[in-house]
Amino acid sequence: MALSKNESKRRKQLANLEKGKFKKGEITNPKGRPPKPKTMTAFIAEMKEKGYEVPTSQTIAESFLYIATLPEDELKAVLADKTRPMMQRIVAKGILDKKGMDILERVVDRAYGKIQRIDLTSKGEQIKQDPLQVHFVTNSEEYNKVIAEIEAEKKRKDTEPNKTLEE
């Protein structure tokens, strides 16, 4: 905004500008500069200073397995103890919750690794399997008819030459 050409208005404008100027020695920000946000490095240093340590994967797995073997009343005590690490309390809560089996499965997977499934029958080759068929029959005549169809299909497959997976 420009200063007015009218002398009285101009004086008022200048007086208002003078009021807004900082006076020598005046503190304009009594609270000071806001603190910088904490960085991860500062957080880690703070945690080490307070005596916290990062547990190894072995320690975590062992801790989880102990929690998983506790009786219900002791699990509830772990959950209620606010001095325990949150990781332990969360696992205890999960086990006590409706999805306890899921949590236990995860705990075991973390401790021992996922179970490896080994296929000893196919030697690594893909096995082609026909879909399962279910037949409902109400009398022996229908039963005999279904059995005859199954036998005929077996004979047909036995006489066909083996097909490769590429076909």
Steps between C-alpha positions, in 0.01 A plus 500: 500500500639839402506801731215749453554837332274662760732644770286404806437147375868468416601601857261238646642235269856584601401498869347156458817378329706641788287306753576172320879545505708292740656697780864451593540210749141384456454119498277409211494123549503430876464123454800489270550293190291179497705185555602300195309176452686199638686298241536124507864538599407726791227256604743205491755697704228592752390136534860381550550776758195374690641145496273343239646247259390351170426132557643244260266291288593202720400692814168606346422146384585354840293763679200431275527126555505544878191721477328241280549232766364700795172406669213744454533672839871569442426626146250744649767613748746564213234703321418704812866571590567842345872472577540213251606572140204573272606217268438246776170660604375507139578130450330416832192701397494329159514153655221585744295650216264309269777455244734326743584214263608743227728677744645171626566390143683827431700465821612149403576612143715785635682272741558197276422624148213390283461126458653386171284262306697238311335301222659155496267351239538723193878566514431864425278434199150637478236236565186521295196381688147467370232679697315303762152389402232420755197293397186470711290195434168393644490133399725211400418537130638857494798384707587224251468747211745744665747219575483387135573858381801523736640166379454602133683829566789315672537265201495795257776677693711182525491448123589865417870571449657719771465867416778742585439826685587697185190380312 
